[in-house]
Amino acid sequence: GDAPAPEAADEEDAGPAEDHGAEEDDEAALSEALAVATADAKRNKAVVKKWMKSFREEHGRDPRPDEQGAVKQRYDAYREASARRQELEARLQRLRGGH
């Protein structure tokens, strides 16, 4: 049988959150955007991990790339949010006078 589909999500739930003006180097806006990106990354990672665990339990192995279609959107959203989080952390560090 097929592994279970990842939890259904609204279109906006799986994708990156709105930036809310964090393009300017405003500490409050960057901090808020960082919190959102972190939450997005954690939420999507949890869905991916749950799906992977379920697949392993059912099949006794990791899924091949061609079997990951059901969770690929969530994995991509996780990667995007993680990259965004790293970018925002770096911008905040520069803004705060870090290296």
TORGU-559124 format. One record per atom (N, C-alpha, C): residue number from 1; residue in three letters; atom name; x, y, z. Coordinates in nm, 3 decimals. Each point is the difference from the previous one (the first is absolute). Layout:
N
NODE   pos   code   site         x         y         z
NODE   NUM    ALA     CA         X         Y         Z
...
***
This chain:
99
NODE   pos   code   site         x         y         z
NODE     1    GLY      N     0.081    -0.120     0.000
NODE     1    GLY     CA    -0.081     0.120     0.000
NODE     1    GLY      C     0.084     0.125     0.000
NODE     2    ASP      N    -0.063     0.108    -0.028
NODE     2    ASP     CA     0.070     0.129    -0.002
NODE     2    ASP      C     0.011     0.055     0.141
NODE     3    ALA      N     0.104     0.077     0.022
NODE     3    ALA     CA     0.014     0.069     0.128
NODE     3    ALA      C    -0.110     0.104     0.010
NODE     4    PRO      N    -0.039     0.034     0.119
NODE     4    PRO     CA    -0.106     0.100     0.014
NODE     4    PRO      C     0.044     0.135    -0.054
NODE     5    ALA      N    -0.096     0.073    -0.050
NODE     5    ALA     CA     0.029     0.134    -0.050
NODE     5    ALA      C     0.032     0.090     0.119
NODE     6    PRO      N     0.084     0.101    -0.021
NODE     6    PRO     CA     0.024     0.093     0.110
NODE     6    PRO      C    -0.129     0.071     0.036
NODE     7    GLU      N    -0.003     0.056     0.118
NODE     7    GLU     CA    -0.120     0.069     0.044
NODE     7    GLU      C    -0.042     0.102    -0.104
NODE     8    ALA      N    -0.127     0.002    -0.028
NODE     8    ALA     CA    -0.052     0.098    -0.095
NODE     8    ALA      C     0.021     0.139     0.057
NODE     9    ALA      N     0.030     0.091    -0.087
NODE     9    ALA     CA     0.025     0.137     0.046
NODE     9    ALA      C    -0.062     0.098    -0.097
NODE    10    ASP      N    -0.037     0.112     0.053
NODE    10    ASP     CA    -0.043     0.108    -0.087
NODE    10    ASP      C     0.120     0.041    -0.083
NODE    11    GLU      N    -0.025     0.054    -0.116
NODE    11    GLU     CA     0.111     0.043    -0.086
NODE    11    GLU      C     0.094     0.093     0.076
NODE    12    GLU      N    -0.057     0.093     0.075
NODE    12    GLU     CA     0.085     0.097     0.069
NODE    12    GLU      C     0.074    -0.064     0.117
NODE    13    ASP      N    -0.050    -0.111     0.051
NODE    13    ASP     CA     0.064    -0.065     0.115
NODE    13    ASP      C     0.133    -0.062    -0.038
NODE    14    ALA      N     0.011    -0.057    -0.118
NODE    14    ALA     CA     0.121    -0.070    -0.038
NODE    14    ALA      C     0.110     0.094    -0.049
NODE    15    GLY      N    -0.039     0.111    -0.055
NODE    15    GLY     CA     0.098     0.089    -0.061
NODE    15    GLY      C     0.057     0.100     0.099
NODE    16    PRO      N     0.091     0.081    -0.048
NODE    16    PRO     CA     0.061     0.100     0.088
NODE    16    PRO      C    -0.103     0.103     0.043
NODE    17    ALA      N     0.018     0.051     0.117
NODE    17    ALA     CA    -0.092     0.100     0.053
NODE    17    ALA      C     0.030     0.136    -0.062
NODE    18    GLU      N    -0.093     0.090     0.016
NODE    18    GLU     CA     0.020     0.136    -0.048
NODE    18    GLU      C     0.117     0.063     0.074
NODE    19    ASP      N     0.069     0.089    -0.067
NODE    19    ASP     CA     0.119     0.061     0.057
NODE    19    ASP      C    -0.031     0.115     0.094
NODE    20    HIS      N    -0.113     0.065    -0.015
NODE    20    HIS     CA    -0.042     0.112     0.085
NODE    20    HIS      C     0.105     0.111     0.008
NODE    21    GLY      N     0.057     0.036    -0.114
NODE    21    GLY     CA     0.087     0.116    -0.004
NODE    21    GLY      C     0.139    -0.020     0.056
NODE    22    ALA      N     0.047    -0.121     0.010
NODE    22    ALA     CA     0.131    -0.023     0.059
NODE    22    ALA      C     0.114     0.029    -0.098
NODE    23    GLU      N    -0.034     0.047    -0.119
NODE    23    GLU     CA     0.106     0.032    -0.095
NODE    23    GLU      C     0.083     0.118     0.051
NODE    24    GLU      N    -0.062     0.088     0.074
NODE    24    GLU     CA     0.076     0.107     0.062
NODE    24    GLU      C     0.071    -0.059     0.120
NODE    25    ASP      N     0.117     0.054     0.030
NODE    25    ASP     CA     0.072    -0.053     0.115
NODE    25    ASP      C    -0.050     0.064     0.128
NODE    26    ASP      N    -0.122    -0.031     0.033
NODE    26    ASP     CA    -0.064     0.045     0.123
NODE    26    ASP      C     0.002    -0.119     0.095
NODE    27    GLU      N     0.059     0.018     0.116
NODE    27    GLU     CA     0.021    -0.113     0.091
NODE    27    GLU      C    -0.130    -0.069     0.038
NODE    28    ALA      N    -0.104     0.076     0.029
NODE    28    ALA     CA    -0.128    -0.061     0.040
NODE    28    ALA      C    -0.059    -0.081    -0.115
NODE    29    ALA      N     0.002     0.056    -0.120
NODE    29    ALA     CA    -0.056    -0.071    -0.115
NODE    29    ALA      C     0.082    -0.125    -0.032
NODE    30    LEU      N     0.133     0.013     0.007
NODE    30    LEU     CA     0.085    -0.116    -0.026
NODE    30    LEU      C    -0.022    -0.108     0.105
NODE    31    SER      N    -0.014     0.040     0.125
NODE    31    SER     CA    -0.024    -0.096     0.108
NODE    31    SER      C    -0.132    -0.073    -0.020
NODE    32    GLU      N    -0.102     0.075    -0.040
NODE    32    GLU     CA    -0.131    -0.062    -0.024
NODE    32    GLU      C     0.007    -0.097    -0.118
NODE    33    ALA      N     0.065     0.043    -0.107
NODE    33    ALA     CA     0.013    -0.087    -0.118
NODE    33    ALA      C     0.082    -0.124     0.035
NODE    34    LEU      N     0.101     0.016     0.084
NODE    34    LEU     CA     0.081    -0.114     0.043
NODE    34    LEU      C    -0.085    -0.099     0.079
NODE    35    ALA      N    -0.084     0.050     0.088
NODE    35    ALA     CA    -0.087    -0.089     0.078
NODE    35    ALA      C    -0.095    -0.077    -0.092
NODE    36    VAL      N    -0.053     0.068    -0.100
NODE    36    VAL     CA    -0.092    -0.065    -0.094
NODE    36    VAL      C     0.074    -0.106    -0.082
NODE    37    ALA      N     0.118     0.035    -0.050
NODE    37    ALA     CA     0.077    -0.096    -0.080
NODE    37    ALA      C     0.040    -0.121     0.083
NODE    38    THR      N     0.036     0.023     0.126
NODE    38    THR     CA     0.037    -0.110     0.089
NODE    38    THR      C    -0.120    -0.092     0.023
NODE    39    ALA      N    -0.116     0.059     0.024
NODE    39    ALA     CA    -0.121    -0.081     0.021
NODE    39    ALA      C    -0.037    -0.077    -0.126
NODE    40    ASP      N     0.012     0.064    -0.116
NODE    40    ASP     CA    -0.029    -0.069    -0.127
NODE    40    ASP      C     0.094    -0.119    -0.018
NODE    41    ALA      N     0.128     0.022     0.026
NODE    41    ALA     CA     0.098    -0.108    -0.017
NODE    41    ALA      C    -0.031    -0.115     0.095
NODE    42    LYS      N    -0.027     0.031     0.125
NODE    42    LYS     CA    -0.029    -0.105     0.098
NODE    42    LYS      C    -0.125    -0.078    -0.036
NODE    43    ARG      N    -0.104     0.071    -0.041
NODE    43    ARG     CA    -0.127    -0.066    -0.033
NODE    43    ARG      C     0.017    -0.094    -0.119
NODE    44    ASN      N     0.065     0.049    -0.105
NODE    44    ASN     CA     0.018    -0.083    -0.118
NODE    44    ASN      C     0.096    -0.116     0.025
NODE    45    LYS      N     0.104     0.024     0.079
NODE    45    LYS     CA     0.094    -0.108     0.033
NODE    45    LYS      C    -0.071    -0.110     0.078
NODE    46    ALA      N    -0.088     0.039     0.092
NODE    46    ALA     CA    -0.073    -0.100     0.079
NODE    46    ALA      C    -0.088    -0.087    -0.090
NODE    47    VAL      N    -0.065     0.061    -0.098
NODE    47    VAL     CA    -0.084    -0.077    -0.092
NODE    47    VAL      C     0.086    -0.097    -0.081
NODE    48    VAL      N     0.114     0.047    -0.049
NODE    48    VAL     CA     0.089    -0.085    -0.079
NODE    48    VAL      C     0.051    -0.116     0.086
NODE    49    LYS      N     0.044     0.030     0.122
NODE    49    LYS     CA     0.052    -0.106     0.087
NODE    49    LYS      C    -0.107    -0.104     0.031
NODE    50    LYS      N    -0.122     0.045     0.025
NODE    50    LYS     CA    -0.109    -0.092     0.029
NODE    50    LYS      C    -0.028    -0.090    -0.120
NODE    51    TRP      N     0.000     0.059    -0.119
NODE    51    TRP     CA    -0.024    -0.078    -0.122
NODE    51    TRP      C     0.112    -0.101    -0.022
NODE    52    MET      N     0.125     0.045     0.019
NODE    52    MET     CA     0.115    -0.090    -0.019
NODE    52    MET      C    -0.006    -0.117     0.099
NODE    53    LYS      N    -0.034     0.029     0.124
NODE    53    LYS     CA    -0.009    -0.105     0.101
NODE    53    LYS      C    -0.107    -0.102    -0.039
NODE    54    SER      N    -0.113     0.051    -0.042
NODE    54    SER     CA    -0.109    -0.088    -0.041
NODE    54    SER      C     0.041    -0.087    -0.119
NODE    55    PHE      N     0.069     0.061    -0.096
NODE    55    PHE     CA     0.045    -0.075    -0.118
NODE    55    PHE      C     0.097    -0.109     0.042
NODE    56    ARG      N     0.096     0.034     0.086
NODE    56    ARG     CA     0.098    -0.099     0.046
NODE    56    ARG      C    -0.067    -0.115     0.074
NODE    57    GLU      N    -0.098     0.033     0.084
NODE    57    GLU     CA    -0.071    -0.105     0.074
NODE    57    GLU      C    -0.075    -0.093    -0.095
NODE    58    GLU      N    -0.058     0.056    -0.104
NODE    58    GLU     CA    -0.078    -0.080    -0.093
NODE    58    GLU      C     0.087    -0.080    -0.096
NODE    59    HIS      N     0.112     0.059    -0.045
NODE    59    HIS     CA     0.081    -0.063    -0.105
NODE    59    HIS      C     0.135    -0.052     0.048
NODE    60    GLY      N     0.041     0.036     0.121
NODE    60    GLY     CA     0.127    -0.047     0.053
NODE    60    GLY      C     0.122     0.063    -0.065
NODE    61    ARG      N    -0.018     0.114    -0.064
NODE    61    ARG     CA     0.111     0.069    -0.067
NODE    61    ARG      C    -0.039     0.145    -0.023
NODE    62    ASP      N     0.100     0.080    -0.037
NODE    62    ASP     CA    -0.027     0.139    -0.037
NODE    62    ASP      C    -0.064     0.004    -0.138
NODE    63    PRO      N    -0.082     0.099    -0.027
NODE    63    PRO     CA    -0.060     0.011    -0.133
NODE    63    PRO      C     0.102     0.042    -0.105
NODE    64    ARG      N    -0.018    -0.052    -0.119
NODE    64    ARG     CA     0.080     0.046    -0.114
NODE    64    ARG      C    -0.053     0.137    -0.042
NODE    65    PRO      N     0.081     0.077    -0.071
NODE    65    PRO     CA    -0.046     0.133    -0.043
NODE    65    PRO      C    -0.133    -0.004    -0.076
NODE    66    ASP      N    -0.021    -0.103    -0.082
NODE    66    ASP     CA    -0.124    -0.006    -0.076
NODE    66    ASP      C    -0.120    -0.036     0.088
NODE    67    GLU      N     0.023    -0.038     0.124
NODE    67    GLU     CA    -0.108    -0.034     0.093
NODE    67    GLU      C    -0.032     0.116     0.095
NODE    68    GLN      N     0.072     0.108    -0.011
NODE    68    GLN     CA    -0.016     0.111     0.093
NODE    68    GLN      C    -0.098     0.106    -0.047
NODE    69    GLY      N    -0.069    -0.025    -0.109
NODE    69    GLY     CA    -0.089     0.101    -0.057
NODE    69    GLY      C    -0.100     0.056     0.099
NODE    70    ALA      N    -0.055    -0.085     0.085
NODE    70    ALA     CA    -0.104     0.044     0.092
NODE    70    ALA      C     0.050     0.101     0.103
NODE    71    VAL      N     0.129    -0.002     0.028
NODE    71    VAL     CA     0.053     0.087     0.104
NODE    71    VAL      C     0.097     0.105    -0.056
NODE    72    LYS      N     0.026    -0.006    -0.128
NODE    72    LYS     CA     0.099     0.090    -0.060
NODE    72    LYS      C    -0.035     0.148     0.020
NODE    73    GLN      N    -0.126     0.036    -0.013
NODE    73    GLN     CA    -0.040     0.140     0.018
NODE    73    GLN      C     0.035     0.048     0.141
NODE    74    ARG      N    -0.024    -0.084     0.098
NODE    74    ARG     CA     0.032     0.036     0.138
NODE    74    ARG      C     0.151     0.010     0.020
NODE    75    TYR      N     0.075    -0.091    -0.061
NODE    75    TYR     CA     0.145     0.005     0.012
NODE    75    TYR      C     0.055     0.127    -0.064
NODE    76    ASP      N    -0.052     0.034    -0.117
NODE    76    ASP     CA     0.043     0.123    -0.066
NODE    76    ASP      C    -0.035     0.123     0.084
NODE    77    ALA      N    -0.118     0.000     0.061
NODE    77    ALA     CA    -0.040     0.112     0.086
NODE    77    ALA      C     0.092     0.009     0.122
NODE    78    TYR      N     0.038    -0.115     0.054
NODE    78    TYR     CA     0.094    -0.003     0.113
NODE    78    TYR      C     0.134     0.061    -0.042
NODE    79    ARG      N     0.050    -0.042    -0.115
NODE    79    ARG     CA     0.130     0.052    -0.046
NODE    79    ARG      C    -0.006     0.151    -0.025
NODE    80    GLU      N    -0.109     0.047    -0.060
NODE    80    GLU     CA    -0.014     0.144    -0.025
NODE    80    GLU      C    -0.005     0.078     0.132
NODE    81    ALA      N    -0.078    -0.050     0.095
NODE    81    ALA     CA    -0.012     0.069     0.129
NODE    81    ALA      C     0.133    -0.002     0.075
NODE    82    SER      N     0.073    -0.110    -0.010
NODE    82    SER     CA     0.130    -0.010     0.067
NODE    82    SER      C     0.099     0.099    -0.060
NODE    83    ALA      N     0.000     0.010    -0.132
NODE    83    ALA     CA     0.090     0.095    -0.066
NODE    83    ALA      C    -0.038     0.143     0.037
NODE    84    ARG      N    -0.129     0.026     0.004
NODE    84    ARG     CA    -0.047     0.134     0.038
NODE    84    ARG      C     0.040     0.031     0.144
NODE    85    ARG      N    -0.012    -0.098     0.087
NODE    85    ARG     CA     0.038     0.018     0.141
NODE    85    ARG      C     0.148     0.035     0.010
NODE    86    GLN      N     0.084    -0.072    -0.072
NODE    86    GLN     CA     0.144     0.027     0.004
NODE    86    GLN      C     0.031     0.140    -0.052
NODE    87    GLU      N    -0.067     0.040    -0.107
NODE    87    GLU     CA     0.020     0.133    -0.055
NODE    87    GLU      C    -0.040     0.108     0.101
NODE    88    LEU      N    -0.114    -0.020     0.064
NODE    88    LEU     CA    -0.048     0.098     0.098
NODE    88    LEU      C     0.090     0.005     0.123
NODE    89    GLU      N     0.049    -0.115     0.044
NODE    89    GLU     CA     0.093    -0.002     0.113
NODE    89    GLU      C     0.126     0.080    -0.033
NODE    90    ALA      N     0.051    -0.017    -0.120
NODE    90    ALA     CA     0.120     0.072    -0.041
NODE    90    ALA      C    -0.026     0.150    -0.006
NODE    91    ARG      N    -0.115     0.038    -0.053
NODE    91    ARG     CA    -0.034     0.143    -0.008
NODE    91    ARG      C    -0.016     0.061     0.138
NODE    92    LEU      N    -0.064    -0.074     0.090
NODE    92    LEU     CA    -0.015     0.050     0.137
NODE    92    LEU      C     0.136     0.014     0.068
NODE    93    GLN      N     0.087    -0.096    -0.021
NODE    93    GLN     CA     0.132     0.006     0.061
NODE    93    GLN      C     0.077     0.123    -0.051
NODE    94    ARG      N    -0.008     0.024    -0.132
NODE    94    ARG     CA     0.066     0.119    -0.056
NODE    94    ARG      C    -0.061     0.128     0.058
NODE    95    LEU      N    -0.132     0.003     0.010
NODE    95    LEU     CA    -0.068     0.117     0.052
NODE    95    LEU      C     0.039     0.029     0.144
NODE    96    ARG      N     0.020    -0.106     0.075
NODE    96    ARG     CA     0.036     0.014     0.142
NODE    96    ARG      C     0.150     0.020     0.020
NODE    97    GLY      N     0.073     0.011    -0.110
NODE    97    GLY     CA     0.143     0.026     0.010
NODE    97    GLY      C     0.085    -0.125     0.012
NODE    98    GLY      N    -0.059    -0.114    -0.029
NODE    98    GLY     CA     0.077    -0.125     0.005
NODE    98    GLY      C     0.082    -0.017    -0.125
NODE    99    HIS      N     0.070    -0.109    -0.007
NODE    99    HIS     CA     0.087    -0.026    -0.116
NODE    99    HIS      C    -0.069    -0.085    -0.102
***
